[in-house]
């Protein structure tokens, strides 16, 4: 049994396979044989040490929060899943552990996935879908008929946000590179904008803006945010409201309820899960580098040897 792990927190930390002991479940816990793990920008920040004050972690550290796999053992009082169930879940970032052949998980935090959902599709869900859902509805209170601008609409969060906003009855404008404009339209965007050739600040004002980019994109977004509107950002911890316009940093938390919703939408044929690249577990460093470089189309996913 192996895991991809680091022995120091740094941007250039070596992420190498190393043997791990077979996990033993405690009360309310299960062992999940991991089949796939989603790779997120948060994982890049965790191995660099950037999130140390928010999610303290110990070395050696096994990165990864999002995983799917099969339950292989259950502890006492783990009643909502059973051995053999295919499940999806999310680990606490400070604990990590998804980039591995197996992990411990709280049974009540897992969601059973249907046969028609692949392990890779399931592993792509937790952080991306959950963050999009929380940003649009818990933070921005998006309603039918409102105008929403989603920056990086083809990305891991944006691709879910476009679909959720459209299903909520909002008018959806999303930005992406030229090669991804067709994808945005397939996902349901009313307007697909090439951020390189179109100045989004010249568009009519928006009620909600979801910023997954940061920097100059955040600063310019204020210019097209309607008075009383909300700018939800995944990047700027310290963002503050200004001149009658709301702003909030999105701190994703409730994975279990989000996963139940995501699985239900998928089964109903209402959710597309976009996967850019699949890497074997031994290429975890390459997968992290791909995510760190940006411009990912949907999600990057690791696969174990199974």
C-alpha positions in Angstrom: 0.0 0.0 0.0 1.4 3.4 -1.1 0.8 7.1 -0.9 2.2 10.2 -2.5 3.7 12.2 0.3 6.0 15.1 1.1 8.6 15.6 3.8 8.8 19.4 3.7 6.4 22.2 2.9 7.7 24.1 -0.1 6.5 25.1 -3.6 9.1 22.7 -5.1 8.5 19.9 -2.5 9.2 16.4 -3.7 6.0 14.4 -4.0 7.1 10.8 -4.0 5.4 7.4 -3.5 6.2 5.7 -0.2 4.7 2.7 1.6 2.0 3.3 4.3 0.5 1.0 6.9 -3.0 -0.3 6.2 -5.4 2.0 8.1 -7.6 0.5 10.8 -11.1 2.1 11.4 -12.2 3.4 14.7 -15.7 4.1 15.9 -17.8 5.7 13.2 -15.0 5.2 10.6 -14.5 3.2 7.5 -11.5 2.3 5.3 -11.9 3.3 1.7 -9.7 1.7 -1.0 -9.2 4.8 -3.1 -9.7 4.5 -6.8 -9.4 8.2 -7.8 -8.5 11.5 -6.2 -9.3 15.0 -7.4 -6.4 17.6 -7.6 -7.3 21.1 -6.5 -5.5 24.5 -6.2 -5.9 24.0 -2.4 -3.6 21.0 -2.6 -0.9 23.1 -4.3 -1.2 25.7 -1.5 -1.1 23.0 1.2 2.2 21.4 0.0 3.7 24.9 -0.3 2.9 25.7 3.3 0.8 28.7 2.3 -2.2 27.4 4.2 -0.3 26.6 7.4 -2.2 29.1 9.6 -5.6 28.0 8.3 -5.0 24.2 8.1 -2.1 23.1 10.3 -0.6 19.9 9.0 2.1 17.5 10.1 5.0 16.0 8.2 5.2 13.6 6.4 2.1 14.9 4.7 -0.1 13.1 2.2 -1.9 15.7 0.0 -5.4 15.5 -1.3 -8.9 16.1 0.0 -11.2 14.7 -2.7 -11.5 11.0 -3.2 -13.7 8.1 -4.4 -13.3 4.4 -3.9 -14.8 1.3 -2.3 -15.4 0.7 1.4 -13.3 -2.3 2.5 -13.7 -2.3 6.3 -16.0 -0.6 8.8 -15.5 0.3 12.5 -18.1 0.2 15.3 -21.1 2.4 14.8 -20.4 3.0 11.1 -23.9 2.3 10.0 -24.7 4.3 6.8 -22.3 2.6 4.5 -21.2 -1.0 4.2 -18.3 -3.0 2.8 -18.5 -3.0 -1.0 -20.2 0.4 -1.3 -18.7 2.8 -3.9 -18.4 6.1 -2.2 -17.2 9.7 -2.6 -15.9 12.0 0.2 -13.7 14.9 1.2 -10.9 14.9 3.7 -10.0 17.9 5.9 -7.2 19.7 4.2 -5.0 19.7 7.3 -5.4 15.9 7.6 -5.1 15.2 3.8 -4.6 11.7 2.7 -6.5 11.3 -0.6 -3.4 10.8 -2.7 -3.1 7.2 -1.5 -4.2 3.7 -2.1 -6.4 3.8 1.0 -7.7 6.2 3.7 -9.8 6.4 6.8 -13.0 8.4 6.5 -16.0 9.2 8.7 -18.8 7.0 7.6 -21.4 9.8 8.0 -19.4 12.1 5.7 -19.5 9.7 2.7 -22.0 9.6 -0.1 -22.7 6.4 -2.1 -22.3 6.8 -5.8 -24.3 5.1 -8.5 -23.0 2.5 -10.9 -23.2 4.9 -13.9 -20.7 7.3 -12.2 -17.1 6.5 -12.7 -14.6 6.8 -9.9 -12.8 9.6 -11.8 -16.1 11.6 -12.2 -16.9 11.2 -8.5 -13.4 12.3 -7.4 -13.8 15.4 -9.5 -16.9 16.5 -7.5 -16.3 17.5 -3.9 -14.3 20.7 -3.8 -15.3 22.0 -7.3 -19.0 21.4 -7.1 -19.2 22.3 -3.4 -17.4 25.6 -3.8 -19.5 26.6 -6.8 -22.7 25.8 -4.9 -21.7 27.6 -1.7 -20.5 30.7 -3.6 -23.6 31.1 -5.7 -26.3 30.2 -3.3 -25.0 30.4 0.3 -22.8 33.5 -0.2 -24.3 35.4 -3.2 -27.9 34.3 -2.8 -28.3 34.0 -6.5 -31.9 34.1 -7.7 -33.7 33.4 -11.0 -33.6 36.3 -13.4 -30.4 37.8 -12.0 -27.3 38.3 -14.1 -24.2 36.4 -13.0 -20.6 36.7 -14.3 -18.4 33.6 -13.8 -14.7 34.1 -14.3 -12.8 31.1 -15.6 -16.1 29.3 -16.4 -14.3 26.3 -17.9 -12.3 25.6 -14.7 -12.8 23.2 -11.9 -15.2 25.4 -10.0 -16.4 27.5 -12.9 -17.6 24.5 -15.0 -20.0 23.5 -12.2 -21.0 27.1 -11.4 -22.1 27.7 -15.0 -24.4 24.7 -14.8 -25.8 25.5 -11.4 -26.5 29.1 -12.2 -28.2 28.2 -15.5 -30.4 25.7 -13.7 -31.3 28.3 -11.1 -32.7 30.5 -13.9 -30.0 33.1 -13.9 -28.6 34.8 -17.0 -25.1 33.4 -17.2 -22.0 35.1 -18.7 -18.8 33.2 -18.4 -15.2 34.0 -19.4 -12.6 31.5 -20.8 -9.9 31.3 -23.4 -11.1 31.0 -27.0 -10.6 27.2 -27.1 -13.1 26.8 -24.3 -15.9 29.0 -25.5 -17.7 26.0 -27.0 -17.5 24.2 -23.7 -19.1 27.1 -21.9 -22.0 27.1 -24.4 -22.4 23.3 -23.9 -22.5 23.8 -20.1 -25.3 26.4 -20.5 -23.7 29.8 -20.6 -25.9 32.4 -22.3 -22.8 34.4 -23.1 -19.3 33.0 -23.5 -16.6 35.6 -23.4 -13.0 35.3 -24.6 -11.2 37.1 -21.8 -8.2 37.8 -24.0 -10.2 39.7 -26.7 -13.2 41.0 -24.9 -13.2 43.6 -22.1 -15.8 42.3 -19.6 -16.0 45.7 -17.9 -17.9 47.0 -21.0 -20.7 44.5 -20.4 -24.0 45.5 -18.6 -23.8 45.3 -14.8 -24.1 42.0 -12.9 -26.0 41.1 -9.7 -23.4 38.4 -8.9 -19.8 37.9 -9.9 -17.9 34.7 -9.1 -14.1 35.4 -9.2 -11.8 32.3 -9.3 -8.9 34.3 -10.8 -7.9 37.1 -8.5 -5.5 40.0 -9.1 -6.5 42.5 -11.8 -9.6 40.4 -12.6 -10.9 41.0 -9.0 -10.2 44.7 -9.2 -11.9 45.2 -12.5 -14.9 43.2 -11.5 -16.1 46.0 -9.2 -16.7 48.1 -12.3 -19.5 45.9 -13.5 -21.0 44.9 -10.2 -24.5 46.3 -9.7 -25.2 48.3 -6.5 -26.4 45.8 -4.0 -24.7 43.0 -5.9 -22.2 40.5 -4.5 -18.6 39.7 -5.5 -17.7 36.2 -4.3 -14.0 35.4 -4.5 -12.0 32.2 -4.0 -8.7 34.1 -4.0 -8.8 37.3 -1.8 -9.1 36.5 1.9 -9.2 40.2 2.8 -11.8 41.4 0.3 -14.1 44.0 1.7 -17.4 45.5 0.6 -17.4 48.9 -1.1 -19.9 51.6 -2.1 -23.1 49.6 -1.5 -21.7 46.5 -3.1 -21.1 43.3 -1.1 -18.1 41.0 -1.2 -17.1 37.8 0.5 -14.3 35.2 0.5 -15.8 31.8 -0.2 -14.6 29.2 2.4 -16.0 25.8 1.4 -17.1 23.6 4.2 -20.2 21.4 3.9 -19.1 18.7 1.5 -21.6 16.0 2.4 -24.8 17.8 1.5 -23.1 19.2 -1.6 -22.1 15.7 -2.7 -25.6 14.4 -2.2 -27.0 17.2 -4.4 -24.3 16.6 -7.0 -24.9 12.8 -7.2 -28.6 13.5 -7.5 -28.1 16.0 -10.4 -25.8 13.6 -12.2 -28.3 10.7 -11.9 -31.0 13.0 -13.3 -28.8 13.9 -16.3 -28.4 17.5 -15.2 -24.7 17.6 -14.4 -21.7 17.3 -16.7 -18.4 16.5 -15.0 -15.5 17.8 -17.1 -12.1 16.1 -16.7 -9.1 17.6 -18.4 -6.4 15.0 -17.5 -5.9 11.7 -15.7 -2.6 10.9 -14.0 -1.4 7.8 -12.2 -0.8 8.2 -8.5 3.0 8.1 -9.1 2.7 11.3 -11.2 1.1 13.4 -8.4 3.8 16.1 -8.7 3.0 16.5 -12.4 -0.7 16.7 -11.7 -0.1 19.4 -9.0 2.1 21.3 -11.4 -0.6 21.2 -14.1 -3.2 22.6 -11.7 -0.7 25.2 -10.4 0.0 26.4 -14.0 -3.7 27.2 -14.4 -5.9 27.1 -17.5 -7.2 23.6 -16.6 -10.4 22.6 -18.5 -12.5 21.1 -15.7 -10.6 18.9 -13.3 -7.3 17.0 -13.0 -7.7 13.6 -11.4 -5.3 11.0 -10.1 -5.9 7.3 -10.5 -4.6 4.5 -8.3 -3.4 1.2 -9.6 -6.5 -0.5 -8.2 
